Amino acid sequence: MQTAPNPATETKLDMEQLFEVRRVLNPDGTLVGPEPDLTPEQLKEVYRLMVYLRVFDQRCLNLQRQGRMGTFAPFSGQEACQVGSAYLLQKGKDWIFPTYRDHGAMHTLGVPSVNTLRYYMGDEMGSRAPEGVNAFPISIPIATQLVHAVGAAWAAKIKGEDTVTVGYVGDGGTSPGDFHEAMNFAAVYNTATILFVQNNKYAISTPNAKQFKTKTLAQRALAYDIPGVRVDGQDIFAVLTVFKEAIDRARAGGGPTLIEALTFRYGPHTTSDDPKRYRTQEEVEAWQAKDPIERMRKYLVTKGLWTDTDDESLWNWAKDQVNAAVTEAESIGKPSVDELFDYLYAEPTPELLRQKEYLKKYLSKQG
Ligand SMILES: Cc1ncc(C[n+]2csc(CCOP(=O)(O)OP(=O)(O)O)c2C)c(N)n1
């Protein structure tokens, strides 16, 4: 008896070719594709944001080491993904749903650094973005925020609004069911959602090879019949370009896009792990040679838009700005005990009230 061919095993599509990595700016700062449609001022703003975020990130690591901040998740190396994914969104209209590593995107959208510092210093009030800055609080559970991003886009669609939402996730976050549920729902209801995977190669210490079998993550879009894109995540121009395409399509009613950016975090997963135990120095250095900030600096210099003096002033300016934000955050008093309990439900449950009284008594006994 003849068996029918099985497409799942017979298909020999080259997924890496099908989902070829989009690139505009080479590591040496030369162009290989059309630049995004930005004015010289906007180009400099994008660069300024990336530099600022690098300085901020490094400072947060130091604050944690000095015992002035709790556990922190650094994103140095991922600045092009952070800035490029949020820069073209419409402020006050579009929404982002970030992970614990996306404070760079939050800042790009308008969340002040003081908020991020307060959050990581243990004050939940840091999660409250200013009015008109549409950033959801950081999600610690991985992939849950994708479902929220799709839900928000669906709600906007029902209301007849052309709002776009971006759900952020890492490579590890593509394994939980929430990722697939979000993809399916976004596809079926054709929501204006961008599902943005920053594939930084490791989920804490788990490498890609132990996380998924497919050659790419972008190809998962095929299963849901939505566009899937792979992009060089160290190339700010390419990230801006693929986001422009996805945002325009979503806003025009064209539905969701899955974007996989190939990127790398230079530092630890969080301040509580040691990356030397699961990756080599050579790997880190190979990625540092493709640095997104250095790449854009070279481009700006070649274009005649930037000088060494400009660069020195920018790094100094960023340090001053970050210092001012740290001073401000540290001058804000500690949150009260009530704040730990008061915002989960409109009416507190008897159990929460009991816990609150218990904690207050305990703390007053401790003096
Ligand atoms: C639902 C859930 N399961 C497990 C964890 C524990 N955890 C925290 S971070 C992490 C790895 C996430 O890696 P990835 O999605 O690649 O994002 P990255 O941290 O690299 O940005 C895990 C498993 C969690 N926070 N939430």
The ligand as an SDF file (V2000), in Angstrom:
LIG
                    3D

 26 27  0  0  0  0  0  0  0  0999 V2000
    5.2570   32.3780   33.3250 C   0  0  0  0  0  0  0  0  0  0  0  0
    6.6700   32.4500   33.7970 C   0  0  0  0  0  0  0  0  0  0  0  0
    7.4150   31.3410   33.8540 N   0  0  0  0  0  0  0  0  0  0  0  0
    8.7010   31.4160   34.2860 C   0  0  0  0  0  0  0  0  0  0  0  0
    9.2380   32.6030   34.6790 C   0  0  0  0  0  0  0  0  0  0  0  0
   10.6820   32.6630   35.1520 C   0  0  0  0  0  0  0  0  0  0  0  0
   11.4760   33.3860   34.1860 N   0  0  0  0  0  0  0  0  0  0  0  0
   11.8000   34.6670   34.3550 C   0  0  0  0  0  0  0  0  0  0  0  0
   12.6660   35.2850   33.0840 S   0  0  0  0  0  0  0  0  0  0  0  0
   12.6610   33.8220   32.2750 C   0  0  0  0  0  0  0  0  0  0  0  0
   13.3490   33.6780   30.9480 C   0  0  0  0  0  0  0  0  0  0  0  0
   12.7900   34.5650   29.9120 C   0  0  0  0  0  0  0  0  0  0  0  0
   13.6230   34.5870   28.8170 O   0  0  0  0  0  0  0  0  0  0  0  0
   13.2360   35.3220   27.4860 P   0  0  0  0  0  0  0  0  0  0  0  0
   11.7890   35.1830   27.2350 O   0  0  0  0  0  0  0  0  0  0  0  0
   14.1570   34.8610   26.4280 O   0  0  0  0  0  0  0  0  0  0  0  0
   13.4630   36.8690   27.8010 O   0  0  0  0  0  0  0  0  0  0  0  0
   14.7720   37.6570   28.2490 P   0  0  0  0  0  0  0  0  0  0  0  0
   14.8230   37.5490   29.7530 O   0  0  0  0  0  0  0  0  0  0  0  0
   15.9450   37.0270   27.5820 O   0  0  0  0  0  0  0  0  0  0  0  0
   14.5650   39.0600   27.8300 O   0  0  0  0  0  0  0  0  0  0  0  0
   11.9600   32.8630   33.0060 C   0  0  0  0  0  0  0  0  0  0  0  0
   11.7750   31.4710   32.5830 C   0  0  0  0  0  0  0  0  0  0  0  0
    8.4170   33.7410   34.5960 C   0  0  0  0  0  0  0  0  0  0  0  0
    8.8610   34.9540   34.9280 N   0  0  0  0  0  0  0  0  0  0  0  0
    7.1430   33.6470   34.1600 N   0  0  0  0  0  0  0  0  0  0  0  0
  1  2  1  0
  2  3  1  0
  2 26  2  0
  3  4  2  0
  4  5  1  0
  5  6  1  0
  5 24  2  0
  6  7  1  0
  7  8  2  0
  7 22  1  0
  8  9  1  0
  9 10  1  0
 10 11  1  0
 10 22  2  0
 11 12  1  0
 12 13  1  0
 13 14  1  0
 14 15  2  0
 14 16  1  0
 14 17  1  0
 17 18  1  0
 18 19  2  0
 18 20  1  0
 18 21  1  0
 22 23  1  0
 24 25  1  0
 24 26  1  0
M  CHG  1   7   1
M  END
$$$$
